[in-house]
Amino acid sequence: MDLVFVHPEIPHNSGCAARLSAALGLRLHLVEPLGFSLEDRYLKRAGLDYWPMVDLVVHRSVEALRAHFEREGRPFAQRARLFSARGGTSLFATQFAPDDILLFGSESKGLPPALLEELPDRRVYVPIRAGVRSLNLANVACLSVYTAMVSAGLPLPDNQGQYAPHELSAVDIKPSSRATRVDQ
């Protein structure tokens, strides 16, 4: 399972996604343009000292992201799960597969309209009360990733609440040093 933020604008949300990725061993993909630099101190701070455990891939565009996934396993259109506050199937009624790609859009605009129009049957939403526009991106990603993993039958970490620091947790590692760039 892969976690994708398309055109994220707020470094804190992407840093939280990095921390989530580290906690679950998932690859995090960020699609440019980003609303911040990978050198941003707020991005680094939100990811805490978990950056050594983050498998971060940065794509120059949605097309580059798609090309990347077309080279792996099932076609992108069959693996993509497009999270949107505007319609689709409830997160809790969606059956996920272990190799699904969970895509989340920018905080102010969501996913690109062309992608939503192309794959309307791949849209997923988190139920919220009327009068509430949307939930925080990092919160939706966290809820959705755990729910998708359970639905897909993927094992969750079994640490029984124990913590042992990563061997590189004391090293000052910048998010930019963890990024692999994919341009096509």
C-alpha positions in Angstrom: 0.0 0.0 0.0 1.3 3.5 -0.9 0.4 6.9 0.6 0.3 9.9 -1.8 -0.2 13.6 -1.2 -0.8 15.5 -4.4 0.2 19.2 -4.3 0.3 19.4 -0.5 0.4 23.0 0.8 0.9 22.8 4.5 4.3 21.3 5.7 2.8 20.1 9.0 0.3 17.8 7.3 3.0 16.2 5.1 5.3 15.9 8.1 2.5 14.0 9.9 2.1 11.8 6.9 5.8 11.1 7.0 5.5 10.1 10.6 2.5 7.8 9.7 4.5 6.3 6.9 7.4 5.6 9.3 5.0 4.0 11.9 3.5 1.6 9.3 6.4 1.0 6.9 4.6 2.6 4.0 6.2 4.6 1.2 5.1 8.2 1.1 4.8 10.0 -2.3 4.6 13.8 -2.6 3.6 15.2 -6.0 4.9 18.7 -7.0 4.3 21.5 -6.9 4.6 21.5 -3.1 3.5 24.5 -1.0 6.7 24.3 1.0 10.4 23.2 0.6 11.7 19.9 1.7 14.1 21.9 3.8 11.1 23.5 5.8 11.7 23.3 9.5 7.9 22.7 10.2 8.0 19.7 7.9 11.0 18.3 9.7 9.5 19.1 13.1 6.2 17.4 12.3 8.1 14.3 11.2 10.1 14.4 14.5 13.1 12.1 14.5 11.4 9.5 12.3 12.9 10.8 9.0 15.5 8.0 8.9 12.5 5.6 8.7 10.7 7.4 5.9 10.8 6.1 2.4 10.0 9.4 0.6 9.5 9.7 -3.2 8.9 13.1 -4.8 7.2 13.2 -8.3 7.4 16.2 -10.5 3.8 15.8 -11.6 0.7 13.6 -11.4 1.7 12.2 -14.8 5.1 11.2 -13.4 3.4 9.6 -10.4 1.1 7.6 -12.7 4.0 6.5 -15.0 5.8 5.3 -11.9 2.9 3.1 -10.7 2.2 1.9 -14.2 5.5 0.1 -14.1 4.5 -1.8 -11.0 1.8 -4.5 -10.6 -1.8 -3.8 -11.4 -2.6 -0.7 -13.5 -2.8 2.6 -11.8 -6.5 3.0 -12.5 -7.3 -0.3 -10.7 -5.1 0.6 -7.7 -5.9 4.3 -7.2 -8.2 5.3 -4.3 -9.0 9.0 -4.6 -9.9 10.6 -1.3 -12.3 13.4 -1.7 -14.7 15.4 0.6 -17.1 15.4 -2.3 -18.7 12.0 -3.0 -17.7 8.5 -3.8 -18.0 5.5 -1.5 -17.7 5.8 2.3 -14.3 4.8 3.6 -16.1 2.3 5.8 -17.9 0.6 2.9 -14.8 0.4 0.7 -12.9 -2.9 0.2 -9.2 -2.1 -0.2 -6.5 -4.3 -1.7 -3.0 -4.7 -0.3 -1.4 -2.9 -3.3 -3.8 0.1 -3.4 -2.5 3.6 -3.8 -4.2 6.1 -1.4 -4.2 9.5 -3.0 -5.1 12.7 -1.1 -5.2 16.2 -2.6 -4.1 19.6 -1.4 -5.6 21.2 1.6 -7.4 24.0 -0.3 -8.3 22.3 -3.6 -8.3 18.6 -3.1 -7.3 16.2 -5.9 -7.1 17.5 -9.5 -10.6 17.6 -11.1 -9.3 15.7 -14.2 -8.3 12.7 -12.0 -11.6 12.7 -10.2 -13.5 12.8 -13.4 -11.4 10.1 -15.0 -11.8 7.6 -12.1 -15.2 8.4 -10.5 -15.7 4.9 -9.2 -12.4 5.1 -7.3 -13.5 8.0 -5.1 -13.6 7.5 -1.3 -14.9 9.9 1.4 -14.9 10.0 5.1 -18.5 10.7 6.4 -18.9 14.0 8.2 -21.9 16.0 9.4 -23.6 18.5 7.2 -22.2 22.0 7.6 -18.6 20.8 8.0 -16.7 21.4 4.8 -13.9 18.9 5.4 -11.5 17.4 7.9 -7.8 18.0 8.4 -5.7 16.3 5.7 -3.3 14.5 8.1 -6.2 13.3 10.2 -8.1 11.9 7.2 -4.9 10.2 5.9 -4.2 8.6 9.3 -7.8 7.3 9.7 -7.9 6.1 6.1 -4.6 4.3 6.0 -5.3 2.3 9.1 -8.8 1.5 7.9 -7.5 0.5 4.4 -4.8 -1.7 5.9 -7.3 -3.6 8.1 -9.8 -3.9 5.1 -7.0 -5.3 2.9 -5.9 -7.8 5.5 -2.5 -6.2 5.9 -0.8 -6.7 9.3 -0.5 -3.8 11.6 2.7 -3.4 13.7 2.6 -5.4 16.8 4.7 -3.5 19.3 2.3 -3.8 22.2 2.9 -0.1 23.1 6.6 -0.4 23.5 9.1 2.2 22.2 12.7 1.7 21.2 14.3 4.6 19.4 15.5 4.0 15.8 19.3 3.7 15.6 19.5 7.0 13.7 16.9 9.0 15.7 19.6 11.2 17.2 21.1 12.1 13.8 19.9 15.4 12.4 18.4 14.1 9.1 16.5 16.6 6.8 13.5 15.4 4.9 15.2 16.5 1.6 18.0 13.9 2.3 15.3 11.1 2.4 13.7 12.0 -0.9 14.1 10.1 -4.1 13.1 12.2 -7.1 11.0 10.6 -9.9 10.6 12.7 -13.0 9.0 10.2 -15.4 
